[in-house]
Amino acid sequence: PISSCQRSSPAEASASSGPGLYFHPVPEPDPARVAEVSRRIKDWAVDEVDLYPDDWEGEFDGFSVGRYMVACHPDAPTVEHLMLATRLMVAENAVDDCYCEDHGGSPIGLGGRLLMAHTALDPLHTTKEYQPEWARSLHSDAPRRAYRSAMEYFLQLASPSQADRFRHDMARLHMGYLAEAAWAQTDHVPEVWEYLAMRQFNNFRPCPTITDAVGGYELPADLHAPAAMQRVIALAGNATTIVNDLYSYTKEQASPGRHLNLPVVIAEREGMSEQEAYLKAVEVHNDLMHEFEAESAALAAACPVPSVLRFLRGVAVWVDGNHCWHQTNTYRYSLPDFW
């Protein structure tokens, strides 16, 4: 059975939601903050960016994004800081759903749509003649409206360096979307290592990488850029994304067509049964988690600067909060009965 988020310290020893799945329980998210963030994000989605038609409301509510972001950012000094992450998370999911996945998405023409959406984050600098047409285009569909508005709010509290870092990680994300779309168009099942390479880009990295902005402080660029910190952030993004593969597996297997996820790729490329492949994917997740924790501890010991230590803690808490949300969001997810 899948246990709920437990009222315990994030530093508590690991437990499992199934034999072998490695994670840390987190405290129950602050219910007052959850309620306030949930109220504000729905007001933003409905009134400010006209994000979804009425018949999508149940899915929006079922996403439980308020609980998700409060669990991932318990050190946010204000609700407005939490809203930075919440708007960006919702905008990113709108792009994924509307351009790539469930709600009209398609691999055909995806590159053009993603590029135009990316200009809502990384603005076009062009001539006076053509600038107005581009500006109008940012209101032309829900994903672009959401990206534009969420980024405007982010810029109010984030530094220029933090904003540029986020744009870079979103470009990584969009490149990962394109790789997966290319494979879908050619009906290609990648090798396991190729799939993991794609998932390093098509992953959650933009979320934990802004943990300092949401926390109300800044990890300076010269401390964010070194290879050791980049490795920690990459491993965190990779581990949290495989969590998504594991919890999405049952839903994706029941959906029409073939959905690439780590268990599916392992089963096909390594000749395993569904159960064997799923359990192998759990091992991959656990290896990534252990490597993330080891590299994070080594960096903390080598560079005990307060902003580095706080950032590393923030990324670890995001990893744990992400698992908590997947684990408890039974509207969206359930684990297969493979144990």
N, C-alpha and C positions, 0 to 999 in steps of 0.2 A: 504494500500500500504506500501511497505518497503521503508523507506527513506534512503538516502545515509549517509555516515559518514559526520558529520557536522563540520564546522570550529568553534569549541568551546572548552572551557577548559574541561579536563577530570573530573573536580570537579563540572561541571554544574549539575543542578538538573536533575533527570531522565526524560526520554521521553519514547515513546513506538513505536514499529514497527507494533503493532497490539494491540488492547485493552488489557491492563494488562501486557504485556511483559516488564519486568523491565530491563533497562540498562542505561548506560551513553554514550552520544555521545563523540566522540574523534575528535581531529583535523585531517584534511586531511594529510595522510602520506607524508613526504618530497618527491616530485617527483624525484628529482635528486638521492636521496638515493635508492628509489624504482628501478629506472632504472639501477643503478650500481649493486645493489644486484641481480636483475633479470638476468643481463648479467653474473655476476660471477657464480651464482648458475647453470646456464645452461652450462657454460663452464666446471664447475666441473662435472656435471652429465654426460655430453657427453664425454669429453676428459680424465678425471681422473678416473672415476669409471665405465664407460660404463653402465649407469644405466638402460637405456630403449632402445628398438628397435625403428626404425624410426616412426612406425605407432602409437606410444604412445606420440609423440611430442605434439599433440594438447591438450591432457589431462595434460601434464606437464605444458604447457603454461597457460592452463585454471585454474590451481591451484592458480596462482598469488601469489606464495610464497614470492616474494620480497615485495609486498604490505603488506602481512600478517605480516612479521617479522618487517618491519619498523613501522607499526602501533603498534605492541606489545612492541617494545623496542626503544622508542624515545630518551632515555637517553644514548644510546650506544655511546661511545666516538669516535669510528671509524667504517668504513664499515667492517673492518676485524672482529671487535667484533660482528657486526650484522651477519657476515657469520658463526660464531660459532653456533648460534641458527638456522640459515637457513639450513646448511648442516645436522644438527641433525634432524631437522623437516622433511627434504626430505628423509633421511635415515629411520626414523621411519615409514613414509608412504610407503616406498618401502617394508619394512617388512610386514606391514599390508596388502598391496595390493597383494604381491606375495606369502605370506605364509598363509594369513587368508581370503582374500576377492576376489576382482574382477579378478585379473590376475593370475589365476592358484592356488589360495589358497584353502585349504581344512582343516577341523578339523582333518582329519585322519593323524596321524604322526606329528602333529603340534609341540608337545613337543620336539621331537628330533631336528626339524629344528630351533626352538627358542633357544634351549640350545646351539647349534653350533653357531648361530648368536650372542648370548650373549657373547661368548668368544672373539668376535671382540671388545667388550667394556671392558670386564673383562678378561684379557688374561690368557690362560692356562699356568701353571707352571708344566712342566713335565720333563721327562728325555731327554738327548741329542739325543737318538735314535728316539724318536717319535715327538720331537718339530718341525722338518722340515715338517712332514706330516700335522700337525695342521696349520702351517704357510701357507702352500700352499692352505689349505682348505678355508682360508679367502678370496681367490680370485675366488672361485668356482661359486658363483652366485651374482647377483646384490645386494641383501640385505646385504650380508656379506661384499662385497666390499665397499658399502656405509657406513655401520657401522664402519668398520676399518678406513677408510679415515677420516670420520667426527670426530671420537674420537681422532685420531692423531692430527688434527687441534685444537680440544678443549683442549688437554693437553698442547699445546704451550702457552696458555694464562690463563688457569684455574689453581687453586692451587690443590695440591693432595687431600685436603679435599673436594673441590668442585667437583672434578672428582669422588671421592668415593660416594658422595651424589647422583650424577647423576646415577652412576651404580646401586645404591640401588633403585632409583625410576624407572629405566628401568626394574629391576627385578620385581618390583610391576606390571608394565605394562604387562610384559610377563605372569605373573600369571593370570592377568585379561583376557588376550587373551585365556588362557587355560580353564578357567572356562566357558567362552562363547562357546568355541569349544566343551566342554564336554556336555553342554546343547543341542547344535545342534546335536550331535551324538545320544543323547537319546530322541530327540524331546521334550525336557522339557521346559515348560514355567515357569519361576521362579515366586515366590511371588514378590510383588512390592518391599518389603524391601530387598529381596535377589538380585533382579536386581540392586537396588541402591548400595548394597554392592559390586557386581561385577564391577559396573561402578566407584566405588572409586579406583579400581585398573586399570581397562581398561579405562584410561582417560588421560587428558592432563597434569597431574601433572609434568612430567619431563620437560615441557616447562617453566612454571613460576618459577620452583624451581631453574633454572639457571639464573634468572634475574640479580643477582649480578655479575656473571661471564661476562655476556653480557654487563653489565654496567661498567665493568672495576674496580670493587671493590670486597670485600669479606665480607659476613656475617659470622663471626666466628662460628665454629661448636658448641660451647657452647651456642650460641644465636639462632642457627638454630634448635637444638635438643629439647628444652623444649616443653612440651605438648601444651602450648598455641600457640606457633608458628606452631607446626605440625597441630594443628586444623585449623588455618587460611589457611595454604597451602592446606590441604585436602578439606576444603570447597570451596576454589577457584577452585581447580581441578574439584570438583563435579559439581559446577555451570556451568563452561565452557563446561563440557562434556554434560550436559543436553541441553545446547544451541545447540550442535551438533545434539543431538537427534531431537530437534524441527525443525531445518532447514533441516535435512536429511530426514525427515519423508516422504515428497511427493515423493522424488526420490526412497526411499526404498519401499514404497507401490506399486510403478509402476514396481519394479524389480521382477523377478521370485522368488518363494519361500517365506518363512516367515523370515523377518528380525526383530530381537528383538530390540526394542527401548522402551523408557518409555511409550509413548502413547499406543503402542501395548500391553505391559504388563498390564497396568492399565485397558485397555478395556477388556482383557480376565479375569483378576483376580478379578476385581471389578464390572464386568457386566455392563459396560458403552458403549454407542455408541462411534464411532470413534471421533466425535466432542467433546463429554463430556470428553473422556479420554485425548484428546489433550489439552483441556483447563485445566484439572486437572494437567497435566504435566507442563503447564505454571506456575501454582500455586506452584508446587514443586520447579521449577527453582527459582521463586521469593523468596520463603522461604529460599532457600540456599543462594541466593544473600544477603538478609537482614541479615542472620546469619553471613555470611562472613564479611560483613561490620561492624557489631556490634562487633564481636570478634577481628577484626583488630583494631578498634578504642580503644577497651579496652586494647589490648596489647600495643598499642602506648602510651597510658596514663600510663600504669604500668611500661613500660621499654623504656623511651624516649632516648635511645642510638642512635646516628646518623645513624649507619649502620642498626639498626633495623627499624628506621623510613623510611630510603631510600628503604630498601627491601620491606617493607609493601606497600609503594607507587608503587614500581616496579611491585609487584604482582597484585595490583589493576589496574594498567595501562594495564598489560597483559590481565586481564579479559575483560577489555573494548575493547582492540584492537582485541581480539579473536571474540567478538560479532560483531564488525565492519566488519571484514573479512567475517564472515558467512552472515551477512546482505547484503553486497554489491556484493558478488561473485555469480552473477546470472548464470554464466556458470555451477556452481555445485548445487546451492540451490535455493529453493523458499518455501515460507510458504503456507500451505493449506488455502483454502478459508473457514475458520471456524468462521469468525467474522461477 
